[in-house]
Amino acid sequence: MSGFFFGYGRAPAMVAAEMSELSDRVAIVTGGASGIGAATAKLLQAAGATVIVADINEAKDGAGRFVAHDVTSESSWQALFTDVLDREGRLDIMVNNAGISGSPGNVETTTVEEWQRIQAINSDGVFLGCRHAVEAMKRTGSRKPAVKGSIVNISSIAGLIGSAGPIAYTASKGAVRLLTKSVALYCAEKGYDIRCNSVHPGGVDTAIFNPLWQTVGHEQGKAFIGARHPIGRMAEPTELGEVVLFLASDRSSFVTGAEFVADGGITAGLMRRA
Ligand code: NAD
């Protein structure tokens, strides 16, 4: 898909058409100030979309218009959607990406407070994003061109397989997986033109790993985690942004309720090499 943006060997008119593929679309990316969200915002904007970056921390040099937002707060969601619908008049793409890793506590060591903090951001935040997006996309269904809603929820491989370690994070990402399918089925049943899919990354080199980088160093930590992927490395954020771009665009028009795994092969099976 990277050829989509660079267009090597392609006719200029075709490249121009593809670059403006999302020119009539409005997108919100939560957690868009950093990592996967920032890369996604950049790719959506490059494809022509009007992008709103909704994050609790301000983006330093990211793409899109920044709106301060806390995904755990219902009043913050209301303010965000009032702002976007007043200014842009529509919403086509909702990327529920904001998330934290939290503590790596297990079933014996995780406190109720830590459990609830992680669910509030990673799971409740995605639920609220879906609820507000469905309402907005449904209401703007009469817009010209018509809204073809796409909701993309960022889960994790931790949402596909269990873990003895970070139980709260794993449970929060599992919730995102089935929440996504439920939203997809509800929208289809209602006849809304809204698709909803989840993305399941393996290790991606972002600030979410800062505690590890601070302990063992960035390059050493990256090599350590990369070696646990069959493909032999961690992903760069833009590699996940490309997946989100596909699911956000009409190129995935028959894809809903699906889980898109981008994990360098981790969940494909066991490796023969030690
Ligand atoms: P990141 O730390 O670079 O970005 C996360 C962003 O979320 C930050 O900008 C942060 O300010 C924002 N955020 C945190 N709490 C928020 C809140 N309450 N309201 C609004 N914004 C908030 O991390 P990332 O790796 O880019 O993570 C993005 C998503 O990808 C997360 O949901 C994460 O769980 C998921 N993920 C990441 C990896 C990985 O290896 N990096 C793997 C699987 C899944």
Boltz pocket constraint, residues with backbone or C-beta under 6 A from the ligand:
constraints:
  - pocket:
      binder: B
      contacts: [[A, 30], [A, 31], [A, 32], [A, 33], [A, 34], [A, 35], [A, 36], [A, 37], [A, 54], [A, 55], [A, 56], [A, 57], [A, 69], [A, 70], [A, 71], [A, 72], [A, 96], [A, 97], [A, 98], [A, 99], [A, 100], [A, 101], [A, 121], [A, 154], [A, 155], [A, 156], [A, 157], [A, 200], [A, 201], [A, 202], [A, 203], [A, 204], [A, 205], [A, 206], [A, 207], [A, 208], [A, 209]]
      max_distance: 6.0
